[in-house]
Amino acid sequence: MTYDLAIGDRAYSSWSLRGWLLFDAFGIPVKTQTARLYTDELPQLLTSFAPARTVPVMRCPDGTVVPDSLAMAEELATRHPDVGLLPSDPRARTVARVLMAEMHAGFTALRNHCPMNLRVSYSDCDAPDAVLADLARLETLWAWARAQTGTLGPWLCGDYSAADVFFAPVAGRIAGYNLPVGPKAAAYVAAHLAHPSFRQWRAMGHADGDDQPFYARTYPRRPWPGPALLTATAKTAGPSVNAACPYSGKPVTHFMELGGRIWGFCNAFCRDKTVADPEAWPKFMALYNS
Ligand SMILES: N[C@@H](CCC(=O)N[C@@H](CS)C(=O)NCC(=O)O)C(=O)O
């Protein structure tokens, strides 16, 4: 028995990103099921996760359902004390909990004006004062956490922890809407964009289906400010260098061009997540570099 996790569209569901990172970034095995927001898929999926009304929601191996990201973080940290979800140092752990609680409860202006959309990147979004006030509060909290925990590295409370998980969507918003922050906050955002789990999530977000109209904005665009991406292109036909999919080992049916060669995958999702960010996928890069 393992954990089951229900999530929404990866490109848009900021709460789902938190839920998934709590597993992926800490090596806790999980079986993930997805449903598209604003469709009947979501309530349908949630019928097997009662009493959940939103995603993320997890079912523990013992059958207990945990329908809230903050409760998930606490429960996973309790059930897996050795994976580093919460800092082992008591003071750093307290600070991490303060950060998670405030992020979970607040920042409404930022959330409303800049809904997470990992498929686009804007150069400006006319941020109103309330959003600027939320950004100032984030910078205060992040600086306070570093001072309290004596952290000099990229994360807030020592090693990457659940506190950082809770700010991953905010990092995506600051990057995606080009929101003004100081150099220390900008470095923290850059650390999130380069985190292996975040990169994989964002790449899968590009492969998750059509754009959701609710998130469309007409702001001017700029290139995604994360790590420089290799430019790959989906192709309709092979033949490919490889006969077997780098992920499943099954025969290839979907194709992609990269570096002047054609690469094959066993389904559209695995092809498209690789097109979005080839370097996010160690199994593909092992094949590519072999
Ligand atoms: N308090 C919840 C909030 C979760 C939440 O609002 N999830 C959104 C997706 S990002 C959702 O499921 N919306 C669907 C709906 O409200 O019908 C948590 O921390 O997990």
The ligand as an ORCA input file, in Angstrom:
! r2SCAN-3c Opt
* xyz 0 1
  N      -7.114     24.865      1.765
  C      -6.896     24.027      0.616
  C      -7.112     24.839     -0.636
  C      -7.129     23.980     -1.868
  C      -7.759     24.652     -3.085
  O      -8.404     25.715     -3.010
  N      -7.626     23.972     -4.254
  C      -8.188     24.453     -5.517
  C      -7.252     24.136     -6.673
  S      -5.818     25.126     -6.709
  C      -9.421     23.649     -5.871
  O      -9.470     22.459     -5.648
  N     -10.418     24.306     -6.479
  C     -11.555     23.627     -6.982
  C     -12.817     24.158     -6.435
  O     -12.776     25.038     -5.541
  O     -13.871     23.662     -6.876
  C      -5.506     23.405      0.720
  O      -4.662     23.945      1.417
  O      -5.270     22.336      0.143
*
